[in-house]
């Protein structure tokens, strides 16, 4: 190829979280979405590129003008470029990481750019030189400075043939220059000294039949129940939102959130409800296939959204320290629809908005929503999950329960 030839790579830039936690408790990275879409790209082989000392190596890229850092001045309603001269010119590029971009040749028509793109996250450490440039309570944006991606090495072929197990390249770089496409995006975030962190909450899931549970004496003999128990392991009461959209910190990729944050929990404050809104899955243990509870795309919401995004107080339920909140669901009809075999039940991770205090303590007279003084959306969520240990077998038209409890400690967003 001619040494002056250029190859456009569609490059999208986004921050994984909308806050940078200076304490380092919430991992932070800049996510780059890379996609081969240029009409001039007619090479049928994968493109391998090295991210070290390029625009994808954020500290190095800022120090060498491949990226720009701007701070927002609210009084002037504009972004002002931050002086990055204090960054060490040689910072970054310690570890060579290679990204494989599939060829656009013979790509199916209409394929999603999101689906066929590759994401490269560049971690920003809390103790790095770059972090020291970020003042708490100020907003920042990182952008590509121009079209130059600064990639020092790239080649076409299979990665195991071009890159050794030690990460060293085995062939010279291709001659054309890699430049960004028109969709560059930007990474906006706010720096904070530290984030409010939720207490540890433990989730237990248990499957049992009425034959072994005296508490269910009024139910048909042999009925099978899924019991979900949530316990606050902290020393303060918290109230969690169990209905509606969860406005909390969630990780983003270059194009969209990594996980949805809609309807999260059953209505834990309505234990008598026959059809709780609980996301749970049944998995065929032998095949690993989800036979019930597969994720569905969000449906169309025909209701006009309120301008006030604060949750209704009726959407909250209180978790007091050490007092389990228990919900039981009759799963008999669902489970007995499956063919004979071995199955397990999984509760997918559930990300929940929370605040300190009981519902009664936080309520303001005349206001049926969470008080404005407490409604903070820049918080790591309480994350509940119970993913293993709930097993059963369908045999002879009966559900045979393997007694056991699944419990996993939750983690805040990003861990």
DOVO-91633 format. One record per residue (C-alpha): residue number from 0; residue in three letters; x, y, z. Coordinates in nm, 4 decimals, decimal comma. Example, Ala and Ser with C-alpha at 12.3 -4.5 7.8 and 13.67 -1.06 7.14 Angstrom:
BEGIN
resi/resn/xx/yy/zz
0/ALA/1,2300/-0,4500/0,7800
1/SER/1,3670/-0,1060/0,7140
# end
This chain:
BEGIN
resi/resn/xx/yy/zz
0/UNK/0,0000/0,0000/0,0000
1/UNK/0,1049/0,3565/-0,0594
2/UNK/0,2679/0,5004/0,2530
3/UNK/0,0412/0,8052/0,2358
4/UNK/-0,2794/0,6031/0,2191
5/UNK/-0,5189/0,6519/0,5099
6/UNK/-0,7677/0,4048/0,6567
7/UNK/-1,0661/0,5400/0,8498
8/UNK/-1,1667/0,3603/1,1696
9/UNK/-1,4983/0,4652/1,3238
10/UNK/-1,4072/0,5624/1,6810
11/UNK/-1,6537/0,6342/1,9588
12/UNK/-1,5351/0,7679/2,2967
13/UNK/-1,7286/0,7397/2,6226
14/UNK/-1,6608/0,7325/2,9971
15/UNK/-1,7609/0,4054/3,1627
16/UNK/-1,9155/0,6003/3,4525
17/UNK/-2,0358/0,9595/3,4638
18/UNK/-1,8276/1,0236/3,7751
19/UNK/-1,4596/0,9803/3,8506
20/UNK/-1,4157/0,8716/4,2127
21/UNK/-1,0906/1,0222/4,3428
22/UNK/-1,0897/0,7704/4,6284
23/UNK/-1,0439/0,4901/4,3752
24/UNK/-1,3230/0,2741/4,5119
25/UNK/-1,5216/0,2904/4,1867
26/UNK/-1,3015/0,1770/3,8951
27/UNK/-1,3008/0,4292/3,6118
28/UNK/-1,2065/0,3922/3,2482
29/UNK/-1,2465/0,5597/2,9106
30/UNK/-1,4143/0,3200/2,6675
31/UNK/-1,3310/0,3318/2,2956
32/UNK/-1,5624/0,1674/2,0445
33/UNK/-1,3795/0,0708/1,7233
34/UNK/-1,5474/-0,0323/1,3986
35/UNK/-1,4239/-0,0901/1,0432
36/UNK/-1,6743/0,0732/0,8112
37/UNK/-1,4730/0,2596/0,5456
38/UNK/-1,5732/0,1826/0,1816
39/UNK/-1,1997/0,1815/0,1042
40/UNK/-1,1401/-0,1036/0,3488
41/UNK/-1,1406/-0,4063/0,1201
42/UNK/-0,9039/-0,6326/0,3125
43/UNK/-1,0849/-0,9573/0,4072
44/UNK/-0,8528/-1,0337/0,7009
45/UNK/-0,8908/-0,9066/1,0609
46/UNK/-0,7072/-0,5858/1,1491
47/UNK/-0,4836/-0,6100/1,4572
48/UNK/-0,3759/-0,2821/1,6175
49/UNK/-0,1621/-0,2011/1,9201
50/UNK/-0,3185/0,0447/2,1653
51/UNK/0,0030/0,1350/2,3533
52/UNK/0,1228/0,4933/2,2990
53/UNK/-0,1770/0,5781/2,0817
54/UNK/-0,5005/0,7758/2,1200
55/UNK/-0,6366/0,4745/2,3117
56/UNK/-0,3668/0,5091/2,5801
57/UNK/-0,5333/0,8008/2,7603
58/UNK/-0,2497/0,9502/2,9724
59/UNK/-0,0033/0,9192/2,6843
60/UNK/-0,2581/1,0544/2,4340
61/UNK/-0,3304/1,3647/2,6456
62/UNK/0,0394/1,4347/2,6964
63/UNK/0,1032/1,4084/2,3215
64/UNK/-0,2015/1,5965/2,1945
65/UNK/-0,3958/1,3017/2,0540
66/UNK/-0,6734/1,3647/2,3069
67/UNK/-0,7845/1,6868/2,4741
68/UNK/-0,9093/1,7430/2,8286
69/UNK/-1,1577/2,0235/2,8906
70/UNK/-1,3079/2,1460/3,2170
71/UNK/-1,6557/2,2968/3,2328
72/UNK/-1,6942/2,6503/3,3654
73/UNK/-2,0606/2,6932/3,4582
74/UNK/-2,0259/3,0680/3,4981
75/UNK/-1,9158/3,0928/3,1356
76/UNK/-2,1312/2,8036/3,0143
77/UNK/-1,8439/2,6608/2,8135
78/UNK/-1,5655/2,4027/2,8236
79/UNK/-1,2102/2,5314/2,8708
80/UNK/-0,9056/2,3241/2,7777
81/UNK/-0,7090/2,1999/3,0790
82/UNK/-0,3315/2,2427/3,0879
83/UNK/-0,1870/1,8905/3,0765
84/UNK/0,1789/1,9910/3,0605
85/UNK/0,2341/1,8292/3,4017
86/UNK/0,1719/1,4851/3,2518
87/UNK/0,4904/1,2879/3,1991
88/UNK/0,5497/1,2457/2,8278
89/UNK/0,6470/0,8826/2,8717
90/UNK/0,3519/0,7896/3,0940
91/UNK/0,1412/0,5123/2,9484
92/UNK/0,2350/0,2374/2,7083
93/UNK/0,3665/0,0079/2,9828
94/UNK/0,1635/-0,2892/2,8620
95/UNK/0,1036/-0,3496/2,4928
96/UNK/-0,2581/-0,4451/2,4310
97/UNK/-0,3850/-0,5536/2,0920
98/UNK/-0,7389/-0,5191/1,9574
99/UNK/-0,8787/-0,7347/1,6775
100/UNK/-1,1223/-0,5627/1,4371
101/UNK/-1,3215/-0,7931/1,2036
102/UNK/-1,3142/-0,7212/0,8315
103/UNK/-1,6127/-0,5391/0,6778
104/UNK/-1,5815/-0,7566/0,3668
105/UNK/-1,8834/-0,9875/0,3268
106/UNK/-2,0397/-0,8409/0,6395
107/UNK/-2,4126/-0,9071/0,6483
108/UNK/-2,6205/-0,6100/0,5401
109/UNK/-2,7855/-0,4135/0,8158
110/UNK/-2,5566/-0,5569/1,0849
111/UNK/-2,5518/-0,3462/1,3970
112/UNK/-2,2468/-0,1261/1,4337
113/UNK/-2,2761/-0,1801/1,8082
114/UNK/-2,2787/-0,5571/1,7713
115/UNK/-1,9828/-0,5730/1,5333
116/UNK/-1,7658/-0,3114/1,7052
117/UNK/-1,4863/-0,3852/1,9497
118/UNK/-1,4534/-0,2080/2,2830
119/UNK/-1,1207/-0,1117/2,4328
120/UNK/-1,1314/0,0242/2,7919
121/UNK/-0,8389/0,2315/2,9202
122/UNK/-0,8260/0,2360/3,2997
123/UNK/-0,7542/0,5648/3,4781
124/UNK/-0,5981/0,4983/3,8164
125/UNK/-0,6974/0,7128/4,1156
126/UNK/-0,3305/0,7838/4,2019
127/UNK/-0,2165/0,8617/3,8465
128/UNK/-0,0821/1,1958/3,7229
129/UNK/-0,4013/1,2405/3,5216
130/UNK/-0,6206/1,1917/3,8294
131/UNK/-0,4298/1,4673/4,0106
132/UNK/-0,5398/1,7112/3,7377
133/UNK/-0,9065/1,6497/3,8124
134/UNK/-1,0495/1,8772/4,0800
135/UNK/-1,3407/1,7413/4,2879
136/UNK/-1,6897/1,8697/4,2015
137/UNK/-1,5824/1,9826/3,8544
138/UNK/-1,7034/1,8440/3,5231
139/UNK/-1,4678/1,7326/3,2475
140/UNK/-1,4775/1,6053/2,8918
141/UNK/-1,2183/1,4069/2,6953
142/UNK/-1,2267/1,4227/2,3143
143/UNK/-1,0165/1,3171/2,0204
144/UNK/-0,7987/1,6148/1,9267
145/UNK/-0,8169/1,5348/1,5555
146/UNK/-0,8299/1,2474/1,3128
147/UNK/-0,4884/1,1014/1,3975
148/UNK/-0,5237/0,7887/1,6123
149/UNK/-0,1485/0,7716/1,6712
150/UNK/-0,1372/0,3939/1,6249
151/UNK/0,2282/0,2884/1,6006
152/UNK/0,1668/-0,0669/1,4804
153/UNK/-0,1101/-0,2471/1,2978
154/UNK/-0,1272/-0,5407/1,0607
155/UNK/-0,3737/-0,7713/0,8877
156/UNK/-0,4058/-1,1376/0,9823
157/UNK/-0,4638/-1,3650/1,2796
158/UNK/-0,3453/-1,2381/1,6166
159/UNK/-0,1749/-1,5637/1,7158
160/UNK/0,0405/-1,5348/1,4027
161/UNK/0,1195/-1,1630/1,4391
162/UNK/0,1633/-1,1267/1,8166
163/UNK/0,3715/-1,3568/2,0364
164/UNK/0,2574/-1,4890/2,3737
165/UNK/0,4766/-1,2169/2,5320
166/UNK/0,2822/-0,9471/2,3451
167/UNK/0,5600/-0,8715/2,0941
168/UNK/0,4758/-0,8218/1,7278
169/UNK/0,6268/-1,0656/1,4788
170/UNK/0,5724/-0,8626/1,1579
171/UNK/0,6350/-0,4996/1,0521
172/UNK/0,3479/-0,2545/1,0699
173/UNK/0,1301/-0,1951/0,7659
174/UNK/0,2085/0,1304/0,5918
175/UNK/-0,1242/0,3116/0,5757
176/UNK/-0,2141/0,5563/0,8521
177/UNK/-0,5131/0,4863/1,0773
178/UNK/-0,7407/0,7875/1,1288
179/UNK/-1,0718/0,8297/1,3063
180/UNK/-1,4039/0,8425/1,1267
181/UNK/-1,6607/1,1178/1,1631
182/UNK/-1,8290/0,9768/1,4779
183/UNK/-1,5777/1,0478/1,7514
184/UNK/-1,8029/1,1208/2,0517
185/UNK/-1,6722/1,2389/2,3847
186/UNK/-1,6314/1,1191/2,7428
187/UNK/-1,8085/1,3464/2,9928
188/UNK/-1,7749/1,2913/3,3663
189/UNK/-1,7644/1,4688/3,7014
190/UNK/-1,4794/1,4297/3,9501
191/UNK/-1,5778/1,3671/4,3131
192/UNK/-1,3707/1,3155/4,6284
193/UNK/-1,5642/1,0015/4,7211
194/UNK/-1,9024/0,8402/4,6660
195/UNK/-2,1645/0,7341/4,9206
196/UNK/-2,1331/0,3576/4,9363
197/UNK/-2,4183/0,1183/5,0195
198/UNK/-2,3912/-0,1212/5,3116
199/UNK/-2,3385/-0,4882/5,2417
200/UNK/-2,6642/-0,6629/5,1609
201/UNK/-2,6895/-1,0427/5,1429
202/UNK/-2,9400/-1,2196/4,9174
203/UNK/-3,0520/-1,5763/4,9851
204/UNK/-3,2606/-1,7848/4,7462
205/UNK/-3,4179/-2,1144/4,8491
206/UNK/-3,6473/-2,3609/4,6779
207/UNK/-3,8729/-2,5860/4,8858
208/UNK/-4,1999/-2,7806/4,8690
209/UNK/-4,5046/-2,7480/5,0934
210/UNK/-4,4393/-3,1019/5,2151
211/UNK/-4,1360/-2,9790/5,4120
212/UNK/-4,2587/-2,6336/5,5149
213/UNK/-4,5133/-2,5970/5,7941
214/UNK/-4,5526/-2,2274/5,7103
215/UNK/-4,7277/-2,3273/5,3878
216/UNK/-4,9839/-2,5672/5,5420
217/UNK/-5,2697/-2,3987/5,3548
218/UNK/-5,1154/-2,4602/5,0136
219/UNK/-5,1656/-2,7751/4,8020
220/UNK/-4,9449/-3,0676/4,8970
221/UNK/-4,6268/-3,0777/4,6890
222/UNK/-4,6427/-2,7123/4,5783
223/UNK/-4,2977/-2,5686/4,5042
224/UNK/-4,1934/-2,2245/4,6286
225/UNK/-3,9052/-1,9925/4,5562
226/UNK/-3,8114/-1,7941/4,8653
227/UNK/-3,6067/-1,4766/4,8336
228/UNK/-3,4564/-1,3245/5,1474
229/UNK/-3,2680/-0,9936/5,1590
230/UNK/-3,0708/-0,8890/5,4677
231/UNK/-2,9013/-0,5566/5,5400
232/UNK/-2,5629/-0,6394/5,6959
233/UNK/-2,4858/-0,2766/5,7800
234/UNK/-2,5535/-0,0899/6,1035
235/UNK/-2,8007/0,1642/5,9561
236/UNK/-3,1411/0,1233/5,7957
237/UNK/-3,1665/0,1863/5,4236
238/UNK/-3,4655/0,2265/5,1943
239/UNK/-3,4456/0,0655/4,8505
240/UNK/-3,6530/0,1354/4,5403
241/UNK/-3,8322/-0,1793/4,4265
242/UNK/-4,0318/-0,0401/4,1323
243/UNK/-3,9686/0,1805/3,8314
244/UNK/-3,6559/0,3051/3,6578
245/UNK/-3,3441/0,2947/3,8744
246/UNK/-3,1454/0,6189/3,8415
247/UNK/-2,8082/0,5010/3,9692
248/UNK/-2,4527/0,4773/3,8404
249/UNK/-2,4338/0,2046/3,5786
250/UNK/-2,1383/0,1136/3,3578
251/UNK/-2,1495/0,2269/2,9958
252/UNK/-1,9826/0,0952/2,6864
253/UNK/-1,8969/0,3290/2,3980
254/UNK/-2,2535/0,3257/2,2662
255/UNK/-2,5011/0,2255/2,5379
256/UNK/-2,5324/0,1116/2,9010
257/UNK/-2,3931/-0,2342/2,9686
258/UNK/-2,7061/-0,3353/3,1628
259/UNK/-3,0652/-0,2183/3,1816
260/UNK/-3,1887/-0,0548/3,5021
261/UNK/-3,5667/-0,0955/3,4767
262/UNK/-3,8052/-0,2928/3,7007
263/UNK/-3,5693/-0,4550/3,9463
264/UNK/-3,7355/-0,6290/4,2405
265/UNK/-4,0605/-0,7944/4,3296
266/UNK/-4,2817/-0,5668/4,5336
267/UNK/-4,1180/-0,6687/4,8560
268/UNK/-4,3551/-0,4494/5,0547
269/UNK/-4,6516/-0,6485/4,9210
270/UNK/-4,5816/-1,0071/5,0331
271/UNK/-4,9366/-1,1140/4,9480
272/UNK/-4,9117/-1,0136/4,5811
273/UNK/-4,9743/-1,3177/4,3605
274/UNK/-4,7746/-1,2013/4,0577
275/UNK/-4,4622/-1,0233/4,1811
276/UNK/-4,2310/-0,8446/3,9417
277/UNK/-3,9295/-1,0631/4,0048
278/UNK/-3,6809/-1,1453/3,7330
279/UNK/-3,5789/-1,5063/3,7788
280/UNK/-3,4541/-1,7637/3,5331
281/UNK/-3,4755/-2,1408/3,5024
282/UNK/-3,1759/-2,3076/3,3367
283/UNK/-3,1493/-2,6616/3,2031
284/UNK/-2,8464/-2,7876/3,3965
285/UNK/-2,7431/-3,0385/3,1287
286/UNK/-2,7535/-2,7976/2,8327
287/UNK/-2,7018/-2,4600/3,0024
288/UNK/-2,9997/-2,3196/2,8082
289/UNK/-3,2305/-2,0652/2,9754
290/UNK/-3,5783/-2,2204/2,9461
291/UNK/-3,7658/-1,9526/3,1401
292/UNK/-3,7065/-1,5857/3,2068
293/UNK/-3,4951/-1,4943/2,9028
294/UNK/-3,4135/-1,1210/2,8891
295/UNK/-3,6604/-0,9246/2,6781
296/UNK/-3,6083/-0,5890/2,5082
297/UNK/-3,7792/-0,3042/2,6966
298/UNK/-4,1375/-0,2537/2,5879
299/UNK/-4,2937/0,0698/2,4737
300/UNK/-4,3985/0,2862/2,7667
301/UNK/-4,7314/0,4501/2,6794
302/UNK/-4,7346/0,6622/2,9947
303/UNK/-4,6152/1,0199/2,9814
304/UNK/-4,3032/1,0370/3,2001
305/UNK/-4,3108/1,2779/3,4902
306/UNK/-4,0678/1,5688/3,4877
307/UNK/-4,0010/1,4863/3,8520
308/UNK/-3,7781/1,1785/3,8403
309/UNK/-3,7796/1,1221/4,2169
310/UNK/-3,9274/0,7828/4,3098
311/UNK/-4,2630/0,7714/4,4828
312/UNK/-4,2358/0,6853/4,8514
313/UNK/-4,4723/0,3950/4,7809
314/UNK/-4,1971/0,2500/4,5585
315/UNK/-3,9616/0,2142/4,8556
316/UNK/-3,9173/-0,0592/5,1125
317/UNK/-3,6958/-0,0407/5,4209
318/UNK/-3,4185/-0,2856/5,5051
319/UNK/-3,3387/-0,2658/5,8743
320/UNK/-3,0035/-0,3985/6,0015
321/UNK/-3,0087/-0,7747/6,0459
322/UNK/-3,3828/-0,8116/5,9739
323/UNK/-3,4431/-1,0289/5,6636
324/UNK/-3,7075/-0,9187/5,4155
325/UNK/-3,8697/-1,2316/5,2739
326/UNK/-4,0752/-1,2940/4,9594
327/UNK/-4,2237/-1,6322/4,8588
328/UNK/-4,3396/-1,7185/4,5074
329/UNK/-4,5407/-2,0250/4,4027
330/UNK/-4,3448/-2,1658/4,1077
331/UNK/-4,5303/-2,4992/4,0734
332/UNK/-4,7202/-2,4331/3,7483
333/UNK/-4,4145/-2,2889/3,5761
334/UNK/-4,1725/-2,5635/3,6756
335/UNK/-4,4016/-2,8547/3,5897
336/UNK/-4,4273/-2,7343/3,2278
337/UNK/-4,0688/-2,8448/3,1636
338/UNK/-3,9633/-3,1915/3,0418
339/UNK/-3,8077/-3,4310/3,2884
340/UNK/-3,4515/-3,3408/3,3733
341/UNK/-3,2270/-3,1377/3,6015
342/UNK/-3,2654/-2,7616/3,6369
343/UNK/-3,1319/-2,4693/3,8386
344/UNK/-3,2805/-2,1322/3,9286
345/UNK/-3,0848/-1,8090/3,8897
346/UNK/-3,1697/-1,4577/4,0086
347/UNK/-2,9924/-1,2185/3,7648
348/UNK/-2,8084/-0,9222/3,9180
349/UNK/-3,0492/-0,6472/4,0259
350/UNK/-2,9222/-0,2873/4,0570
351/UNK/-3,1241/-0,0761/4,2989
352/UNK/-3,1426/0,2885/4,4039
353/UNK/-3,1141/0,3380/4,7804
354/UNK/-3,0757/0,5964/5,0563
355/UNK/-3,0123/0,5871/5,4287
356/UNK/-3,3125/0,5922/5,6646
357/UNK/-3,6510/0,4247/5,6888
358/UNK/-3,9383/0,5339/5,4656
359/UNK/-4,1041/0,6991/5,7676
360/UNK/-3,7850/0,8862/5,8618
361/UNK/-3,7166/1,0339/5,5181
362/UNK/-4,0739/1,1402/5,4359
363/UNK/-4,1603/1,5094/5,4149
364/UNK/-4,5154/1,6154/5,4975
365/UNK/-4,7129/1,6929/5,1841
366/UNK/-4,4612/1,5260/4,9487
367/UNK/-4,5284/1,1728/4,8222
368/UNK/-4,1834/1,1384/4,6644
369/UNK/-3,8300/1,0924/4,7928
370/UNK/-3,7219/1,4336/4,9293
371/UNK/-3,5016/1,6376/4,6963
372/UNK/-3,2351/1,6648/4,9663
373/UNK/-3,1910/1,2854/4,9560
374/UNK/-3,2373/1,2116/4,5866
375/UNK/-2,8851/1,1486/4,4605
376/UNK/-2,8429/0,9643/4,1299
377/UNK/-2,4610/0,9642/4,1364
378/UNK/-2,4432/0,6679/4,3718
379/UNK/-2,3306/0,3089/4,3287
380/UNK/-2,6407/0,0886/4,3504
381/UNK/-2,7159/-0,1860/4,5929
382/UNK/-2,6627/-0,4928/4,3729
383/UNK/-2,8421/-0,8132/4,4609
384/UNK/-2,7766/-1,1522/4,3084
385/UNK/-2,8296/-1,5165/4,3977
386/UNK/-2,6916/-1,7211/4,1133
387/UNK/-2,6069/-2,0714/4,2330
388/UNK/-2,7108/-2,3492/4,4687
389/UNK/-3,0840/-2,3596/4,3829
390/UNK/-3,1295/-2,6963/4,2076
391/UNK/-3,4219/-2,9221/4,1262
392/UNK/-3,5232/-3,2211/3,9194
393/UNK/-3,8461/-3,2756/3,7255
394/UNK/-3,9425/-3,6426/3,7384
395/UNK/-4,2732/-3,8272/3,7111
396/UNK/-4,4761/-3,5057/3,7005
397/UNK/-4,3241/-3,3863/4,0264
398/UNK/-4,0646/-3,1285/4,1236
399/UNK/-3,7958/-3,2840/4,3416
400/UNK/-3,6126/-3,0129/4,5314
401/UNK/-3,2456/-3,0366/4,6203
402/UNK/-3,2400/-2,8473/4,9478
403/UNK/-2,9953/-2,5592/4,9470
404/UNK/-2,9560/-2,1873/4,9700
405/UNK/-2,7807/-1,9613/4,7241
406/UNK/-2,6140/-1,6547/4,8663
407/UNK/-2,3670/-1,4117/4,7196
408/UNK/-2,2592/-1,0797/4,8607
409/UNK/-2,3490/-0,7915/4,6292
410/UNK/-2,0987/-0,5603/4,4719
411/UNK/-2,1429/-0,1997/4,3781
412/UNK/-2,1403/-0,0906/4,0185
413/UNK/-1,8317/-0,1684/3,8228
414/UNK/-1,6925/-0,4507/4,0343
# end
